[in-house]
Amino acid sequence: MFGGIYGTVLASALLAALQGEGQRFTPVYDALWILVTAVAAGLVHGYAHHMATHHTGSASVRWRRLLTALGEEWPLVVAVLPTVALLLIAGAANWSEPPVTSAGLALNTLLLGAWGTFAALRSGYRRRSAVLVGLADAAIGLAIAVANALIK
């Protein structure tokens, strides 16, 4: 759950940051930027977890633990794929930037709400409370969208 939420917030923040007024829209470049950043963040996060829980042992055990820690970061990378797909489609269809950015931020806001609701249900919350948690998580996506509108 952590990686999914982190990746979705990362995708939203990068999508908002890559929007450039007065510059040519490069959705394929932006999609690759988001994907590479997510992979780098996953590698750094997994490595940091590995180093923080470093145990003694043979080199093969340490390498196996490192690879396991890195492999556990896949949800972060998967979570950016809806944004990456949207940008790739936008590039192929020659869509303009403002509606693509708005759609991406809206999509990620909905995904944050879904992640939050799902996580709350898995934690034992009742449906109504889980939906409220999901709405609170969606507020993070909404805050990114509002910040993007105010900054731009």
GUMI-7450 format. One record per residue (C-alpha): x, y, z; residue in three letters. Coordinates in steps of 0.02 Angstrom, whole numbers, plus 50000, padded with zeros to 5 digits. Example, Ala and Ser with C-alpha at 12.3 -4.5 7.8 and 13.67 -1.06 7.14 Angstrom:
<pts>
506154977550390ala 506844994750357ser 
</pts>
This chain:
<pts>
500005000050000met 501415012050044phe 502215010549873gly 500565012749782gly 500115028449876ile 501885035349866tyr 501975031949679gly 500295040049646thr 500775055749743val 502455055849654leu 501615054549484ala 500445068949525ser 501835080049589ala 502925076549437leu 501485078949316leu 501115095849394ala 502945100749397ala 503265095849216leu 501845106649152gln 502665121649071gly 501745136949013glu 502455144248856gly 503465128648820gln 503125115048695arg 502155100248769phe 503215084448765thr 502105070848837pro 503215056048789val 504725064548869tyr 503665068449023asp 503065050349031ala 504855044049026leu 505385056849157trp 504025050849274ile 504445032549244leu 506315034849268val 506025045249425thr 504885031649497ala 506175018149461val 507555028749540ala 506455032349691ala 506065013849710gly 507905009149700leu 508415022449825val 506995018149943his 507364999449935gly 509225002549960tyr 508885013850109ala 507795000450188his 509154987550158his 510484998550237met 509385003150384ala 509104984750425thr 510844978850376his 511304962350457his 512924952950462thr 513104937650356gly 513904931350199ser 513994941950044ala 512714931049956ser 511474933450098val 511724952250096arg 511494952949906trp 509934942249918arg 509224953850051arg 509644969049945leu 508784961549793leu 507274957249900thr 507184975049968ala 507314982149792leu 505994970049728gly 504774975549862glu 504734992949784glu 503794987449627trp 502114994949685pro 502905012249679leu 503365009949496val 501705001949450val 500755016349531ala 501465028949406val 500945018549255leu 499195026149236pro 499985043449222thr 501325036849105val 499995028548997ala 498955044448991leu 500465054448934leu 500935041648802leu 499155041748734ile 499175060748736ala 500775060548635gly 500075048248508ala 498435057948493ala 499285075048493asn 498235081448638trp 498605098248717ser 499425099948887glu 498125108349000pro 496755095148981pro 498015081048995val 498745088049155thr 496995090949226ser 496455073249179ala 498045065949254gly 497835075249417leu 495995070249425ala 496415052049387leu 497755051749522asn 496585060049646thr 495315046249615leu 496675033149631leu 497245040549798leu 495455039449859gly 495355021349803ala 497035017049883trp 496485025050046gly 494795016450048thr 495574999550006phe 496925001450140ala 495625006350270ala 494524991550226leu 496024979950239arg 496414987450410ser 494684983350473gly 493764999850452tyr 491904999050415arg 491395004350240arg 490805021750286arg 492385025450386ser 493455017950248ala 492655029550120val 493015044450233leu 494835039050245val 494865037550055gly 494155054950037leu 495495061650155ala 496825053150049asp 496045060249891ala 496235077349971ala 498115075249947ile 497855073849760gly 496665088549764leu 497965098749858ala 499255095149722ile 498015100449588ala 497595116549681val 499435120249710ala 499755117449525asn 498365129549479ala 498995142749601leu 500805141349548ile 500455141349361lys 
</pts>
